[in-house]
Amino acid sequence: MPVNNHRLAAGFWLAGLCLSSLPGCGVDPVRETLDMTLPSQWTSEPSTQPAIGNWLQTFSDPDLEVLLQETWHNNYDLKAAAARVQAAQELVKIEGSVRLPQLAFAPGYQRGKEPASDQAGHFNALFGFSWELDVWGRIQAAQQSAQQQANATAADYQYARLSLSARTAQTYFELAEARLQTEVAEQSVHDRGVIVALIRGRFNKGLTRGLDLRLALTDLANAEAQLANARNQTQVFARRLDVLLGRYPSAGLIDKAHFAELPPPIAAGLPAELLNRRPDIVAAFERLRAADSRLESAHKALLPRITLTANGGTGSPALTELIDPRAAAWNVAMGLVQPLFTGDRLQAQIRLNQAEVDAAINAYKSTALNAFREVEQALAAETWLRTEEKALRQAVEQTRASRKLAVYSYQQGLIEILTLLDSYRSTLNAQSAHLVVQRQLLTNRINLYLALGGAV
């Protein structure tokens, strides 16, 4: 099939006109900056020490390291994220395959019978060849979009791994707190039992009223209820940790969980550095670039497409004659297709991709702004949690001393039963609150590492 040179020349002229007039043809990926002025440092910088590279090692807890290793190998959500990365990479290959020549071979055999003739068989061997010349880079832009989307998926995996590590460590410390809360509740039940025995003995001797005994028994029952709740919370966190580890939720890790020492303060670096370090921000930016590449490809779809095609083959009743090159028939053609009217489909595709670019820009800005908030919030929280922990530690010491004085004073008849019981409740509440803030300090430090994009 001969090529019309005049039509081909007209197509190239029209393509040049499109390239010079369309806003989406040949543009570079958008690097939209945030509509805000980033400060030179965080408003709550805790220290000037060098930033820690691997936050897991800062806890110096071998048991926690072993659990996280198990999580990375066995967690099913993380395995699903890894599979999505593999799928995205294969999609890049699929998009890129269109840029290469496509060749097909179709051998066949037919058998039939014509009227007034015998049955006959016919062998054939056909081939087809097609290749779209990506002169304007439309296919390349589509492949580039797929690669950038794959980069975003890979960053998603890294952030999922960091988030899973943080969630596992936080659950581990929650289990440690629940176990310690159970021990405190058990000691409280024991102490209340001693008080009940003391008051019952005094009641039997006529030294105290029946109301005192009733109040002491009520207080003991409340302590037993708190113990039951603490034990229930312990098994809840233990089974939750089992699932994160990819285990059957048998709650077999209760006795192994313990608090780690809070690592020293770290330097948070500069706010601008966060944009290149946090995987979720990197993923949002890669999705923005992918959307822009799709917009570029949509604009270039308005340009003419140039394709090379070839087909041919041989046919013969005898199989041996198929290999005779003289029996082969073939033809080669080069064609150009210029879209003229598509019912607004191509223009709508451009507008659709432009809207996706706008959405990706705002998603990127929102992700970055939320990341800044998380860092600032974690930095400020550590300061206040340290102050709270110090105050509660002093409260625990004071309530222990006051409880001893309350027991002595009650035996001497200097205070009422309510004052004695209140001293025991104050001790329990102070110990429980101190455990909570100790766990919150560890949890907040992990949140800070995660907010800063710290590696494990």
MARVOFI-905596 format. One record per residue (C-alpha): residue in one letter; x, y, z. Coordinates in steps of 0.5 Angstrom, whole numbers, padded with zeros to 4 digits, always signed. Layout:
REM residues N
AXYZ ...
REM end
This chain:
REM residues 456
M+0000+0000+0000 P+0004+0006-0002 V+0004+0012+0003 N+0001+0019+0001 N+0007+0024+0002 H+0002+0030+0001 R-0002+0027+0007 L+0004+0025+0011 A+0007+0032+0010 A+0001+0036+0012 G+0000+0031+0018 F+0007+0033+0021 W+0005+0041+0020 L-0001+0040+0024 A+0003+0036+0029 G+0008+0042+0030 L+0002+0047+0030 C-0001+0043+0036 L+0006+0043+0039 S+0007+0050+0039 S+0000+0052+0041 L-0003+0046+0046 P-0001+0048+0054 G+0000+0040+0056 C+0005+0038+0050 G+0012+0037+0052 V+0011+0040+0059 D+0016+0038+0065 P+0013+0035+0071 V+0010+0040+0076 R+0014+0042+0082 E+0008+0046+0086 T+0011+0049+0092 L+0007+0050+0098 D+0003+0056+0099 M+0007+0058+0106 T+0013+0060+0108 L+0017+0054+0112 P+0021+0057+0119 S+0028+0056+0119 Q+0027+0051+0125 W+0022+0047+0129 T+0018+0052+0134 S+0019+0046+0140 E+0026+0044+0138 P+0028+0039+0144 S+0036+0038+0143 T+0042+0040+0138 Q+0044+0033+0138 P+0045+0029+0132 A+0039+0026+0129 I+0038+0018+0130 G+0038+0014+0124 N+0035+0008+0126 W+0030+0009+0132 L+0029+0002+0134 Q+0036+0002+0136 T+0035+0008+0141 F+0031+0004+0146 S+0036-0002+0147 D+0031-0007+0148 P+0033-0014+0144 D+0026-0017+0146 L+0023-0011+0142 E+0028-0012+0136 V+0026-0019+0135 L+0019-0018+0135 L+0019-0012+0130 Q+0024-0017+0126 E+0018-0022+0126 T+0013-0017+0124 W+0017-0015+0118 H+0017-0022+0116 N+0010-0025+0118 N+0005-0019+0118 Y+0000-0020+0112 D-0002-0013+0111 L+0006-0011+0110 K+0006-0017+0105 A+0000-0014+0101 A+0003-0008+0101 A+0009-0011+0098 A+0005-0015+0093 R+0002-0008+0091 V+0009-0005+0089 Q+0010-0011+0085 A+0004-0010+0081 A+0006-0003+0080 Q+0012-0005+0077 E+0009-0010+0072 L+0004-0004+0070 V+0010+0000+0068 K+0013-0006+0064 I+0006-0006+0061 E+0005+0001+0059 G+0012+0001+0056 S+0011-0005+0052 V+0007-0001+0047 R+0013+0003+0045 L+0016-0003+0042 P+0014-0007+0035 Q+0009-0012+0036 L+0009-0018+0032 A+0004-0024+0032 F+0005-0031+0028 A-0001-0035+0027 P-0001-0042+0024 G-0007-0046+0022 Y-0010-0052+0018 Q-0017-0052+0015 R-0020-0058+0012 G-0027-0058+0008 K-0031-0061+0002 E-0033-0057-0004 P-0039-0059-0008 A-0037-0065-0014 S-0030-0065-0010 D-0026-0069-0005 Q-0025-0067+0002 A-0018-0062+0002 G-0014-0060+0007 H-0010-0053+0007 F-0004-0051+0011 N-0003-0043+0013 A+0002-0039+0016 L+0001-0032+0017 F+0004-0026+0021 G+0003-0019+0023 F+0007-0013+0025 S+0005-0007+0028 W+0009-0001+0031 E+0007+0006+0033 L+0012+0011+0032 D+0012+0015+0039 V+0014+0021+0035 W+0011+0026+0040 G+0012+0022+0046 R+0005+0021+0048 I+0007+0013+0050 Q+0013+0015+0054 A+0009+0020+0058 A+0004+0015+0060 Q+0010+0010+0061 Q+0013+0015+0065 S+0006+0016+0069 A+0006+0009+0071 Q+0013+0009+0073 Q+0012+0015+0078 Q+0006+0012+0080 A+0010+0006+0082 N+0015+0010+0086 A+0009+0013+0090 T+0007+0006+0091 A+0014+0004+0093 A+0014+0010+0098 D+0007+0008+0101 Y+0010+0001+0102 Q+0016+0004+0106 Y+0011+0008+0110 A+0007+0002+0111 R+0013-0001+0114 L+0015+0005+0119 S+0008+0005+0121 L+0007-0002+0122 S+0014-0002+0126 A+0011+0004+0130 R+0004+0001+0132 T+0008-0006+0134 A+0012-0002+0139 Q+0007+0002+0141 T+0002-0004+0142 Y+0008-0007+0146 F+0009-0002+0151 E+0001-0002+0152 L+0002-0009+0153 A+0007-0007+0158 E+0003-0002+0161 A-0003-0006+0162 R+0001-0012+0165 L+0004-0007+0170 Q-0003-0004+0172 T-0005-0011+0173 E+0000-0012+0178 V-0002-0005+0181 A-0009-0007+0182 E-0007-0014+0185 Q-0003-0010+0190 S-0009-0006+0191 V-0014-0012+0192 H-0009-0015+0197 D-0008-0008+0201 R-0015-0007+0201 G-0016-0014+0204 V-0011-0013+0210 I-0016-0006+0211 V-0022-0011+0211 A-0019-0016+0216 L-0016-0010+0221 I-0023-0007+0221 R-0027-0013+0222 G-0022-0015+0228 R-0024-0008+0231 F-0031-0009+0229 N-0031-0016+0233 K-0028-0013+0239 G-0033-0007+0239 L-0028-0002+0237 T-0031+0001+0231 R-0038+0001+0227 G-0041-0003+0222 L-0041+0002+0217 D-0034+0002+0217 L-0034-0005+0215 R-0039-0004+0210 L-0035+0002+0207 A-0028-0002+0207 L-0032-0008+0204 T-0035-0004+0198 D-0028-0001+0197 L-0025-0008+0196 A-0030-0010+0191 N-0029-0004+0187 A-0021-0006+0187 E-0023-0013+0185 A-0027-0010+0179 Q-0021-0005+0177 L-0017-0012+0177 A-0021-0015+0173 N-0022-0010+0168 A-0014-0009+0168 R-0013-0017+0167 N-0018-0016+0161 Q-0014-0010+0158 T-0008-0014+0158 Q-0011-0020+0154 V-0014-0015+0149 F-0007-0012+0148 A-0003-0018+0148 R-0008-0021+0142 R-0007-0015+0138 L+0000-0016+0139 D+0000-0023+0136 V-0004-0021+0130 L+0001-0015+0128 L+0006-0021+0129 G+0002-0025+0124 R+0001-0030+0130 Y-0005-0034+0132 P-0008-0029+0138 S-0007-0033+0144 A-0004-0028+0148 G+0002-0031+0150 L+0007-0025+0150 I+0004-0022+0157 D+0010-0024+0161 K+0015-0021+0156 A+0013-0014+0155 H+0016-0009+0159 F+0018-0001+0159 A+0024+0001+0156 E+0028+0007+0158 L+0026+0013+0154 P+0032+0015+0149 P+0035+0022+0150 P+0032+0028+0146 I+0034+0028+0139 A+0035+0033+0134 A+0029+0034+0129 G+0033+0037+0123 L+0030+0043+0119 P+0022+0043+0117 A+0024+0043+0109 E+0028+0037+0110 L+0022+0033+0112 L+0019+0034+0105 N+0024+0029+0102 R+0025+0025+0108 R+0018+0022+0110 P+0015+0017+0105 D+0008+0019+0105 I+0010+0026+0103 V+0015+0023+0097 A+0009+0018+0095 A+0004+0024+0095 F+0009+0028+0091 E+0010+0022+0086 R+0003+0022+0085 L+0003+0029+0083 R+0008+0028+0078 A+0004+0022+0075 A-0002+0026+0074 D+0002+0031+0071 S+0005+0026+0066 R-0002+0023+0065 L-0004+0030+0063 E+0002+0031+0058 S+0000+0024+0055 A-0008+0027+0054 H-0005+0033+0051 K-0001+0029+0046 A-0007+0025+0044 L-0009+0030+0040 L-0003+0030+0035 P-0003+0025+0029 R-0001+0018+0030 I+0004+0015+0026 T+0004+0007+0025 L+0008+0002+0021 T+0004-0004+0019 A+0006-0011+0016 N+0003-0017+0015 G+0004-0023+0010 G+0004-0031+0010 T+0004-0037+0006 G-0002-0042+0005 S-0001-0049+0001 P-0005-0056+0002 A+0002-0059+0003 L+0005-0057+0010 T+0012-0058+0006 E+0011-0052+0002 L+0010-0047+0007 I+0018-0046+0008 D+0018-0044+0001 P+0020-0037+0001 R+0017-0036-0006 A+0010-0038-0004 A+0010-0032+0001 A+0006-0026+0000 W+0007-0020+0004 N+0006-0012+0005 V+0008-0006+0009 A+0004+0000+0010 M+0006+0007+0014 G+0000+0011+0016 L-0002+0017+0019 V-0008+0018+0023 Q-0010+0025+0026 P-0016+0026+0030 L-0021+0031+0028 F-0028+0030+0031 T-0029+0025+0037 G-0035+0027+0041 D-0031+0032+0046 R-0028+0025+0048 L-0020+0027+0048 Q-0022+0034+0051 A-0026+0031+0056 Q-0020+0027+0058 I-0015+0033+0058 R-0020+0036+0063 L-0021+0030+0067 N-0013+0030+0068 Q-0013+0037+0069 A-0017+0036+0075 E-0013+0030+0077 V-0007+0034+0077 D-0011+0040+0082 A-0013+0034+0086 A-0006+0031+0087 I-0003+0038+0088 N-0008+0040+0094 A-0007+0032+0097 Y+0001+0034+0097 K+0000+0040+0101 S-0005+0037+0106 T+0000+0031+0107 A+0006+0036+0108 L+0002+0041+0112 N-0001+0035+0117 A+0007+0032+0117 F+0009+0039+0120 R+0003+0039+0125 E+0005+0032+0127 V+0012+0034+0128 E+0011+0040+0132 Q+0005+0036+0136 A+0010+0031+0138 L+0016+0036+0140 A+0011+0040+0144 A+0008+0034+0148 E+0015+0031+0150 T+0016+0037+0154 W+0009+0037+0157 L+0009+0029+0159 R+0016+0030+0162 T+0014+0035+0167 E+0007+0031+0168 E+0012+0025+0169 K+0016+0028+0174 A+0010+0031+0178 L+0006+0024+0178 R+0013+0021+0181 Q+0013+0025+0187 A+0005+0024+0188 V+0007+0017+0188 E+0012+0018+0193 Q+0007+0022+0197 T+0001+0018+0197 R+0006+0012+0200 A+0008+0016+0205 S+0001+0018+0207 R-0002+0011+0207 K+0002+0009+0212 L+0001+0015+0216 A-0007+0014+0215 V-0006+0007+0217 Y-0003+0009+0224 S-0008+0015+0225 Y-0014+0010+0224 Q-0011+0005+0229 Q-0010+0011+0234 G-0017+0013+0233 L-0015+0020+0230 I-0018+0019+0223 E-0025+0017+0220 I-0025+0011+0216 L-0026+0015+0209 T-0020+0018+0210 L-0016+0012+0211 L-0020+0009+0205 D-0018+0015+0201 S-0011+0015+0202 Y-0011+0008+0199 R-0015+0010+0193 S-0010+0016+0192 T-0004+0011+0192 L-0008+0007+0187 N-0010+0013+0182 A-0003+0016+0183 Q+0001+0009+0181 S-0004+0008+0175 A-0003+0015+0173 H+0004+0015+0173 L+0004+0008+0169 V+0000+0012+0164 V+0005+0018+0163 Q+0011+0013+0162 R+0007+0009+0157 Q+0005+0016+0153 L+0012+0018+0153 L+0015+0012+0150 T+0009+0012+0145 N+0010+0020+0144 R+0017+0019+0142 I+0015+0013+0137 N+0010+0018+0134 L+0016+0023+0134 Y+0020+0018+0130 L+0015+0017+0125 A+0013+0024+0124 L+0020+0025+0122 G+0021+0019+0117 G+0026+0016+0122 A+0028+0009+0119 V+0028+0002+0123 
REM end
